[in-house]
Amino acid sequence: MRRDHRPYFLKKADQKFQKLYVKYYLRPHFEFLGKGANVMKPWNVEVFGSPIEIGDFATIIATSDNKVRFAVWSNFEGGGKIKIGKYSLICPGARITARLEITIGDNCMIASHAYITDSDWHGIYNRIDLGKSLPVRIKNNVWIGDSAIICKGVTIGDNSIIGAAAVVVDDVEENTVVAGNPAKVIKRLDSNEKFITRENWFSEPSKLSREFDEIDRMLLEKNTIVTWLRSIFFPTKGD
């Protein structure tokens, strides 16, 4: 489908259902899920173990073929934890798995299929051992690219960017762009340049919500139940 053929009222009903699903079925799995959370297709978000915390105004996008997974290995004394700050963006297929501790700051963006882990999960010589584990710390306003892997013990500084498919095994300084396997520095960001973060976008959440609603009304105003059903069962070129 090139566009949404649903009538406006049907899209709003779907969004309300998803919010109710988050409230009654997804939120209880988290130690904390902040206000303003927008979870798209929440039944495709998988949560294993605890504690897992996500701050206010998080956006989580999941699909049936690219589920978002949060997992904490909590089956031993002093088990792990995941803590993600405010205004986070987590895209389809992202996986965050902790044995000890993964901490992600505010305004971070995690692209599709990114993987963050604080453990090897198997020993080099003892394959039934859980291997070495070291905490991962991702600071504020970090952008992790598509299919990037963040390995155990890594700290990533404020504002840094991790390139697509990068494998990060060493610390990344603030205001730095890294790429490759293993990831290497390819650029330094200008620390004097002003960063516009997701927090700026959510500075007036009620206004933002109204703006999105106005866009939906405009784009969907000509849609009807008949044209929506026709696009599903008898799609044509241009749908």
N, C-alpha and C positions, 0 to 999 in steps of 0.2 A: 504494500500500500504506500502510495506517495503522500497521502494526507489522511487526516482523521475524518471519517465519514459519519461519526456519531452525532446525533443531535446534542445541543448544548446541555439539556437537562440530563441526558444519559451519561455524559462525561462527568457532570457534577455528582450524579448518584454513584458512579464508579469511584470517584475520589473520596466521597464520604464513606463508602464501604471499606476502602483501603485504610482510612484513618481509624475506623472502628476495629479493623483487624489488627492494626498496630497496637491500639489501646488494650485490647482484650487478649490477644494471642501472642504478640511479639514482645511488647514491653516487659511482661513478667519474666522473660528470660534474661533480661539485663539487670545488672545491679543498679544501673542508672541510665536512663535515656531522657535527655533534656527536653525542654519545651521547644515547640516549633519544628520538631523532627518531620521531615518529608521523606517517607519511604515508599518508593515506587515498586509495585509488585512485591509487597512485604512477605508473601508466602514463599518467595524465592530467597529469603535471607535465613541462613542457618546459624544457630547459636549453640555452641557446645561448651559446657563448663562455666565457671565463674571465679572471680568477679570480672565483669566486662562493663565498662562505663563509657558513654558517649555524651558529649556536652550538648548545649542548646543549639538549635537551628542546624542540625546535621541533615545532609541530603544523601540518601543511600539509594542507588539505582540498581535493581536486580532484574534478571530475566530468567526464564525457565532453562535456557541453555548456558547461562553464565551466572550461576548463583553467587551471592556474596556470603563468605564464610568467616565467622569469628570463632576461634577455638582456644580454650585454656585447658592445659593439662593440670588438673586439680586433684589427681588421685594419689597424692602423697603429701606429707606434712610440709607446710609452707608452699603450697602450689602456686602456680603463676597467676598473672592478672594482665588485663589490657585496659588502658585508659586513653581515650581519645578526646581532644578538646572541643571547643565550640566551633561552629561554622565549617565543619568538615564536609568534604565531598568524597564519597566512596562509590566507585563506578563498577559496572558489571564484571563479575569474575574475580574481584579482589579477594585475597585470602590473608587473614592475619591470625597467626598461630603462636601462642606463648606457652613456654614451660616455666619461665621465671617472671619476666616483666617486659611489656612493650608499652612505651609511653609516647603518644603522638600529641603535639601541641595544637594550638588554635589555628584556624584558617588553612589547614592542610588539605591538599587535593591528591587523591590516590586514584590513578587511572585504571582502566580495565586490565584485568589479569595480573596486576601487581601482586607480589607475594612478600610478606614481611614475617620473619621468624626469628626467634631468639635462641634456637637450639639446632644441633646437628640431627637429633632424633635417633641416631644410631652411632655407636662407637666405630672407630676405624678398624680396630682389631676384634673388638667384642661386639658383634652385630646384634646381640640381644640387650645390650646396654643402651641407655638413652643418649649417650654421647655428651659432648660438652655444651653447656648453655651459658650465655652471657646476655644481660639486659640490652634492649634496643631503645634508643632515645632519639626521637625525631622532634625537632623543635618547631617553632611557629612558622607558618606560611611556607611550608615546604611543598614542592610539587614533585610527585613521583610518577614517572612516565609509564606508558603502556608496557606491560609484561616485565617491568623491572623487578629485581629480586634484592631485598635488603636482608643481609645475613646477620648472624648473632654478633653481639658486642659492638655494633655500629652506632655512632652518634652522628646525626646530620644537623648542621647548624641552621639558624634562621634564614629564610628566604631562598634556600638552595633548591636547585632543580636536578632531578635524577633523570637522565635520558632514557628513552624507550629501550627496553631489553637490557639495560645495564645490570651488572651484577656487582653490588656494593659490599665489599669485604673489609674496607677500612673507613675510618671516620672521614666525614666531609665537612669542611669549614663552612661558616656562614657565607652567604652571598656568592655561592660557587655553583657552577654547572659541571656535572660529571657525566661521562658516557663510556660505554664499552664494557668488555668482560676480560679482566676485572676493570671496574670503573676507574677512569683517570680524569683529572681536571682538564677541561677544554676551554673554560672561560671564567672570568671573574666578573661578578655583577657590580655595578656602581652603587656603593652603599649610600651615596648622597642623593640618589634618585628616590623619589617618593614611591612607595609600594601601595597599590590599591588592592586591598584584600577582600575576601568574601564577607568579612565583617562590615565593610562599607556598603555592600549590596544589601545586607540585612539591617541596615541602620534604622529603617522605618518598615518593619515587617507588615503592618496593616496596609500601608500604602502599596507595598510590593504585591501583596495578595490581591488588592483591588485592580492593580495594573494587569496582572495575569488573567484575572476574571474578565476584564474588558477585552483583552486579546482573544480569549476563548469565545466570547459572545460574537465578536466580529468574524472570526474564522469559521465558526460553526453555525452561524445564523440561518444559512440556507439548507442545512442538512435536515433530513427527515428520517423517520423510521424506515420508510420504504426504500429510500436511496441507500441507507446504511445496510439493510438486509440485502439489497441487490449487489452492493460492493463485496459482500461476504460470499454469497452463493453464485453470483454471476459477474465476477470482476471483468472489467474491460480495460483496454489500454488507457493509461492516464489516471487510473484509480490510485 
